[in-house]
């Protein structure tokens, strides 16, 4: 009887060893994973490069009708991109990123969004006002929608921000009758000192690259806002 009772209540020795090994393995795995997470959190972030410094100025007409200057934004972290309100290419992706940035950083006095009309003859202050309202940018939002004479606008984007030159699309190559211009679809990050720090191809033929750019942009903005010395 004693042997029978023992066979039902005693655990084989190998089961105990398996339990002990599993426990040790779990502890080691937890230490490795925890250490990796701690390393990622403490590892210095990749420096944001300084590509060029804006030396010239842009004088343009904001959607409100008032004259504004890029130099007025000195001391602020600026996110800038071309805008074509009827663009059939990637402008929607750019606008979506600007909207997300506005929602996240719009309450800061040291942050500014800047959209520059690629086709100012069409994108007038009145039209830009309607567009801004449609994308959720209020009159007091830190988001300028500027227009004016085409050449100074294009020159600023090309010569000062070093974007690719805009081009007229031949009529037989247009996706639709309003598809007049081909332009750089990257977003530009500019620091408080007017230095171009990085470009973000948020509309990219490779979705993986676009996803990385969309993730990196707000992270870099946050870093420049929190660390003016960078």
C-alpha positions, 0 to 999 in steps of 0.5 A, a space after each residue: 500500500 505504501 508503494 502504491 501511495 508513493 507512486 501517485 504522490 511522488 514526482 519523478 526526478 526528471 520533472 523537477 530538473 525540467 522545471 528548474 531548467 525552465 525557470 533558469 532559462 526564463 530568468 536568463 531570457 528575461 535578463 537578456 530582453 530587459 538588458 536589450 531594452 535598457 540598452 536601446 533606451 540609453 544608447 545615444 540617438 543618431 545625430 541629426 545632420 546639418 546639411 546647409 544653412 538658410 542665408 537668404 529670405 523668403 517674402 511671401 503672402 500668407 493665406 490671411 493676406 498678410 506679408 510674412 518672411 521666413 526670417 520671422 521664424 528664426 528661433 523656431 523649429 520649422 517643418 516645410 514642404 511644397 503644396 499643390 492643392 490639386 496634386 495627384 501625386 504625393 501631396 496628400 501624404 505630405 499634408 497628412 504628416 503636417 496634420 499629425 505634427 500640428 496635432 502633436 506640437 501645435 501648442 508650442 510657441 517654438 514650432 512652425 509648419 510652412 507650406 509653400 505653393 508650387 502653383 501660386 497663380 492657382 493657389 491664391 490666399 483665398 483658395 489656401 484659406 479654404 484648403 487650410 480649413 479643410 485640413 484642420 488648420 485654424 487661423 491661429 494655428 502655427 501653420 503658414 500657407 504661403 503664395 506669391 510670385 512663383 520664381 521667388 518661391 521656387 528659388 527659395 525652395 531650391 537654392 536655400 532648402 536644396 530641394 530638387 528644382 520644380 519642373 513643368 510637366 509636358 501636357 501629354 504626360 499629365 495625369 489630369 488637366 491640373 497636373 501642371 508641375 513636378 516637384 520635390 515631395 520631401 519634407 524639410 526639417 529646419 532648426 532654430 538657427 535656420 539650418 536644414 537638418 534632414 529631408 523626409 521622403 514620406 511619399 516613397 515608392 518603397 513603403 518600408 522607406 516611407 514608413 521609416 520616414 514617417 516615424 523619424 520625422 516627429 522623433 527628430 522634431 521632438 528632439 530639436 524642440 527639447 534640445 535646442 543645443 543639438 
